[in-house]
Structure formats: structure tokens, C-alpha cells
Amino acid sequence: MTSSVRSIPKPLSKLPFDPEFTPGAVNAVKVCLRIQPEERVCVITDEATTEIAASIVAELEKNGSPYHAWVLEEHASRPLVDMPREILEDLDQSQVSIFAVQAQTNELRSRIQMTDVVNRRKIRHAHMVNINRQIMMEGMRADFQRVDRLSQKIVNMVRKASRIRATTAAGTDLTADLNPNYKWLKTSGIISPEKWGNLPGGEIFTTPGEVNGTFVIDGVVGDYLCAKFGDLEHNPLTIRMRGNRLTEAHSENGELESDFWKYTHTDANSDRVGEFAIGTNIDLKHVIGQILQDEKYPGIHIAFGNPYGAHTGADWDSTTHIDVVGRRFNIWVDDQQIMQDGKFLVEA
């Protein structure tokens, strides 16, 4: 009779990784998070992302920072119902955190449990959901100091504005009336304790007062639908909004139309525009079909659902959040045009 013994996983510090990941890992540790040697770091990854996480851990070790690395599948089954308690407890004791995983269906609740701790403890948190080789080679190699300078210029403009209009040759024509009681946030890749950020970074966002009009989504849709449908350039989803609510969604891809409509009708506010954003990562030259990077692509993106009210000041909530991205925008902030055919008219 034989017995099987489960092998003990190697720690991330012992795993080999492609040295091409190193520039992006250095950017994450040194530039974006500015991790100090004495700061405690919580690294959360999964089996599919261990090579990228290993490249980041290597930089933490060079930095001399104490860290604890967690691989989700070693502590819970996927898709996650809840973030494992031991991970949340470690996160609660950390000054910096890095979340590098591949999203699975219906895991948003567990991610919100994690970011609730991040928000309460004001942890500098890098959110790297669906990070992959291409993003490490492109978006994570951006000049984030330059992206931050542009982001600051644009956010200074929109904070004084009452309206933003956006159009595209593909048929987008929408207007966002801004609520002066809602804050604009800058998540340029330089992460502060005030607001955790996605990496790669490069956007400014708020909760809009009201969005009306048409958005031709010829970029990508977010959450787990992104992996399913990818780049929508040749098969877009056209949506219409009235009074800040989604009223129509049409696509020749009936499954995309159906899945998106179902997602945006999960709860009472899933069809409500919770985020209005401008991508500012000018080192990105094309949409790649991955929401983590593509929402930073220069242009407008919006999200239905959760408005990140702890940061924007919005007084409503939702259990869902799904971004939609388009291409080649013209953008006006009040009467001043700041983008033409996808190119900023403002210098970084």
C-alpha cells in the first residue's frame, strides 16, 4: 500500500523567474511604492502568478524589507468566497501590500475584504489583478514620474471644472456633469497611503454627478468578462446612459451583450456610473485586451457599480464594479480641449 505525500511548495524567494521581469519589479518596489528597508510588506499572489511575484520578492530581499508572501491556493480553494483570515491578519500588520493574482469569477467580495483593511490602515497597496508577462514588459516599465506630472496637471484642471465631454469617431458622445462634493483622485502609479492604486498606474477618477450619452466600447470591458471577450475593437459593445444609469447595451456578440447586462444588474446600483476616469499613462501605445493595463491607456473610461465612496465621497454603494474602455478620444474639460484623437494636448 502506498501513501501520497503532498510536496511542500517552494518559497517564492527560491523560484526562478525571467530576468525581463526585473525592470517592472524594480519600478513597483522602488518607484511606485517607495518601500523602505524597515517597512513590513504583505505579498499576496496565486499559483498562476508566482513567477511575477518571485521577481517582486527578489527586489524586496535586495531592499532588506521584511515580508510575508502568501499563495492563495495554499490557504483556500478558488474562486475565493472570502479572503483567508490569516492573510487579512498579516495585512493588518503591514505598511505596504502587493496583490498580484489572476481574477476568477465572483471574487470581488474577497478583494473588497482586503481593500477594507488597506483603507482602514492606510496601507500603500499595489493592486495587480491579472498582471501578466506583457504588462510587466510594457505598462510596468513606464516612466511613472512623467505619468505623475501629466496626471497632476490634468487633475488640477478637472477639479475646477463642471463638465467633461468626450467623443470618438466610432460614435461615442457622452457628457459627465461633475459633483463638486465628490473628490478627484490621482492614481498615477506613485502610490500613497491616501489611496491604494492599480499597477501599472496612470489615471485620475471621480464619482460623476451624472453621465448621459453613448459610449462605444471598442477597447475592453472589465472584471472576469475581460478574459472572456478580450479586445473589442472589431466587435464593440455600444451602451447608452441616462441620468447616470445604464439604459441600453447592444453588440453583435450576443453573449457579450447578455453577460454585461447581467453583471450590471446584480444589485440596485450595479447599473449606476460609479467611476468617471481619464487614463494618463502616455507610455502605453495600444490596447492589449487586459483591463489592468488598458484602463490606464490615454482616454476616457467609466465603471458601473462601486463608486469607491471612501475616497470620492459618494454616499452610495454596490457589490459590483466593471470598467469599460474605449479608443481614440476627443476630450473637453468645460470649453478647453485636452485630447484630440487619443493624443493629449497637455504636455507632461
Order of alpha helices (4+ residues) and beta strands (2+ residues): alpha-beta-alpha-beta-alpha-beta-alpha-beta-alpha-alpha-beta-beta-beta-beta-beta-beta-beta-alpha-beta-beta-alpha-beta-alpha-beta-alpha-beta-beta-beta-beta
